[in-house]
Amino acid sequence: MIEEETSSELPIEALNTVVSDVPITFDNYRSVGDPGVMIFVPNDGVPPFRFKAGGWDLLQSSIDLGPAMRARVAERGFFMCRLNEDQSGWTELDDLPVAST
């Protein structure tokens, strides 16, 4: 008898379905107001938070993303992160804080 898996994780088939609904390529932008913030959107998409970011500069167009980042774009329409100062990694962002003047 085969026991059903009771894990809360999605089965591979479900993950593949989510990822396959996401565009194939993506554009990568850097915030003009805070160069440590980057956002990835579907190719030819418009990045959100334009005013909070001070505008976006296109860094790369038509790039591929890994499955986790692709899934996040499928959920939210974007993947945004702040690069570590030493550029050793990044921290995912849900929103941009309002810059203090």
TIVOBA-6402 format. One record per residue: residue number from 1; residue in three letters; x, y, z of N, C-alpha, C, O in turn. Coordinates in steps of 0.02 Angstrom, whole numbers. Each point is the difference from the previous one (the first is absolute). Layout:
// residues N
NUM/ALA/X/Y/Z/X/Y/Z/X/Y/Z/X/Y/Z;
...
// end
This chain:
// residues 101
1/MET/42/-59/0/-42/59/0/44/62/0/48/4/38;
2/ILE/-63/45/-80/37/62/-4/-36/52/41/-59/13/-8;
3/GLU/98/18/54/-29/51/42/4/67/-35/48/15/-36;
4/GLU/-100/26/46/0/66/-30/46/46/41/4/-6/61;
5/GLU/29/49/-95/43/49/33/-44/54/30/-43/28/-34;
6/THR/55/-12/97/-40/51/34/39/65/9/-19/41/42;
7/SER/71/-32/-80/40/61/5/-40/60/-25/-43/-6/-43;
8/SER/59/64/72/-35/61/-21/30/29/-63/-26/48/-28;
9/GLU/81/-77/4/32/24/-61/-41/-20/-61/-34/-51/-1;
10/LEU/38/93/-51/-34/-16/-62/36/-56/-36/62/-3/2;
11/PRO/-99/-42/-33/33/-52/-40/36/32/-60/-17/56/-21;
12/ILE/65/-91/-6/40/24/-57/-45/20/-58/12/51/-32;
13/GLU/-64/-89/19/-45/16/-56/-32/69/10/-6/38/-48;
14/ALA/-13/-22/110/-31/64/14/50/57/-9/-16/52/-28;
15/LEU/78/-63/52/51/51/-9/14/11/-74/8/58/-21;
16/ASN/-4/-111/-17/13/7/-72/-56/37/-34/12/38/-47;
17/THR/-74/-48/69/-56/34/-30/4/75/14/-11/41/-45;
18/VAL/28/-23/107/6/71/18/56/32/-41/-10/53/-28;
19/VAL/67/-86/25/57/28/-36/-13/4/-75/23/47/-32;
20/SER/-58/-95/5/-11/0/-73/-47/56/-21/-1/18/-59;
21/ASP/-39/10/105/-44/55/-17/36/68/-1/-29/50/-20;
22/VAL/92/-50/42/39/61/3/35/11/-67/20/-49/-32;
23/PRO/-13/111/11/37/13/-62/69/-32/0/28/-14/53;
24/ILE/-1/2/-112/63/-35/-6/59/45/18/48/-24/31;
25/THR/-50/87/-48/56/45/15/-24/60/41/-59/16/3;
26/PHE/108/17/28/-15/53/48/48/58/-11/53/-8/-29;
27/ASP/-74/67/52/43/59/-1/21/16/71/-38/-9/47;
28/ASN/100/33/-40/29/16/66/14/75/2/33/27/-43;
29/TYR/-60/6/95/9/72/9/33/14/67/-5/-39/47;
30/ARG/39/97/-43/29/25/63/-33/66/16/-11/42/-44;
31/SER/-4/-32/108/-31/63/23/48/58/-9/59/-5/17;
32/VAL/-84/61/-44/40/61/-7/12/31/69/54/24/14;
33/GLY/-105/-26/29/5/31/66/40/-41/50/28/28/47;
34/ASP/-24/-93/-57/37/-44/46/31/-56/-42/-33/-51/-11;
35/PRO/94/60/-13/31/-48/-46/7/-71/28/16/-46/-37;
36/GLY/-27/37/102/3/-66/30/-63/-41/-11/-2/-59/16;
37/VAL/-51/91/-44/-64/-34/-10/-7/-19/-74/10/41/-45;
38/MET/-26/-105/34/-11/-25/-67/-69/-32/-5/-26/-25/49;
39/ILE/-2/27/-109/-66/-31/-12/3/-38/-66/32/21/-48;
40/PHE/-67/-77/47/-6/-42/-60/-74/-4/-18/-41/-15/43;
41/VAL/26/29/-105/-69/-1/-25/-2/-39/-66/52/-9/-31;
42/PRO/-111/-15/11/-4/-34/-65/28/45/-55/-6/61/3;
43/ASN/36/-91/-54/29/36/-55/-50/51/-27/-58/-17/-13;
44/ASP/79/78/3/-40/56/-24/-54/22/49/-46/37/-19;
45/GLY/50/-61/82/-48/21/51/21/67/30/57/22/-9;
46/VAL/-102/10/45/14/64/32/10/-14/75/-45/-25/33;
47/PRO/104/42/-6/11/-12/71/-44/45/44/-9/59/-15;
48/PRO/-18/-87/69/-40/41/46/46/43/44/61/-4/-5;
49/PHE/-90/45/48/37/42/48/45/52/-34/52/17/27;
50/ARG/-71/7/-85/42/46/-38/18/62/40/58/21/0;
51/PHE/-107/9/36/14/62/36/40/-13/63/45/38/17;
52/LYS/-61/-92/19/38/-18/60/73/-16/-17/45/15/39;
53/ALA/-34/-44/-97/68/-20/-20/39/58/-29/61/-4/-9;
54/GLY/-95/59/-6/33/56/-33/11/-14/-74/40/33/-33;
55/GLY/-75/-82/7/8/-22/-69/41/-64/-2/32/-19/49;
56/TRP/-34/-15/-106/36/-62/-9/45/4/-61/-20/25/-52;
57/ASP/81/-49/58/46/-5/-56/3/-73/-22/12/-44/41;
58/LEU/-22/32/-105/4/-68/-27/73/-23/1/43/33/-28;
59/LEU/-31/-90/61/67/-29/2/9/-54/-53/49/-1/-37;
60/GLN/-98/-45/35/3/-56/-48/-70/-14/-24/-49/7/36;
61/SER/45/-28/-99/-64/-17/-30/1/-72/-23/53/-26/-20;
62/SER/-110/-6/22/-8/-69/-25/47/-49/34/35/-38/-33;
63/ILE/-35/39/100/41/-47/37/-43/-56/29/-61/7/3;
64/ASP/92/-61/17/-36/-56/30/7/5/76/49/29/25;
65/LEU/-97/-56/12/2/-1/73/-7/-72/23/-25/-43/-36;
66/GLY/47/30/97/-8/-66/31/-73/-12/19/-40/47/-1;
67/PRO/23/-109/18/-70/-17/14/-31/38/58/-59/17/-4;
68/ALA/96/-4/57/-28/36/57/-18/72/-18/-54/24/18;
69/MET/98/8/-54/-13/69/-20/-57/3/-52/-41/46/2;
70/ARG/40/-95/-47/-55/-3/-49/-67/-9/35/-50/30/-19;
71/ALA/49/-72/71/-63/-11/37/-22/64/34/-60/14/2;
72/ARG/108/24/25/-18/63/33/-29/49/-51/-48/36/15;
73/VAL/76/-33/-75/-27/44/-52/-71/-23/-18/-43/42/-14;
74/ALA/32/-107/14/-68/-26/-15/-49/22/54/-58/15/-15;
75/GLU/81/-12/78/-45/20/55/-13/75/1/-57/21/8;
76/ARG/110/19/-15/-5/72/11/6/43/-63/-19/58/0;
77/GLY/45/-86/-53/13/39/-60/70/30/-1/19/31/-49;
78/PHE/20/-41/102/68/25/4/38/-38/54/-31/-33/43;
79/PHE/97/37/-45/43/-23/54/46/58/15/37/23/-45;
80/MET/-37/1/107/41/58/19/46/-19/57/-21/-36/46;
81/CYS/82/61/-47/48/-16/53/47/58/12/9/43/-43;
82/ARG/22/-44/102/53/48/17/65/-40/3/5/-50/35;
83/LEU/45/73/-72/66/-32/0/36/15/65/-5/56/25;
84/ASN/40/-105/2/42/12/59/56/48/-20/21/1/-58;
85/GLU/3/38/106/52/49/-16/63/-33/-29/33/29/-43;
86/ASP/-17/-89/67/60/-34/-25/-17/-41/-63/43/-37/-25;
87/GLN/-104/43/1/-25/-35/-60/6/-76/5/7/-35/-50;
88/SER/-10/9/113/4/-72/11/-68/-34/-4/-4/-61/2;
89/GLY/-49/99/-8/-67/-28/-4/-51/56/-2/16/57/-16;
90/TRP/-79/-74/33/-54/48/-4/-54/-18/50/-1/-56/26;
91/THR/-43/104/-13/-58/-10/43/-62/18/-40/-3/55/-29;
92/GLU/-46/-99/27/-60/13/-39/-40/56/33/-4/4/62;
93/LEU/-26/39/-103/-42/55/23/-71/-9/-27/-10/-21/-57;
94/ASP/-39/37/100/-70/0/-22/-21/69/-24/-44/7/-43;
95/ASP/75/44/71/-18/69/-15/63/42/11/48/-24/31;
96/LEU/-48/84/-56/56/46/12/-19/48/55/-55/27/0;
97/PRO/101/-17/48/-14/51/51/2/69/-32/37/10/-49;
98/VAL/-75/37/75/1/68/-26/66/31/21/18/-1/59;
99/ALA/18/29/-107/65/30/15/-11/64/40/-44/40/-15;
100/SER/86/-32/67/-4/61/39/42/55/-32/54/-13/-26;
101/THR/-80/73/29/36/56/-32/24/49/51/32/50/-18;
// end
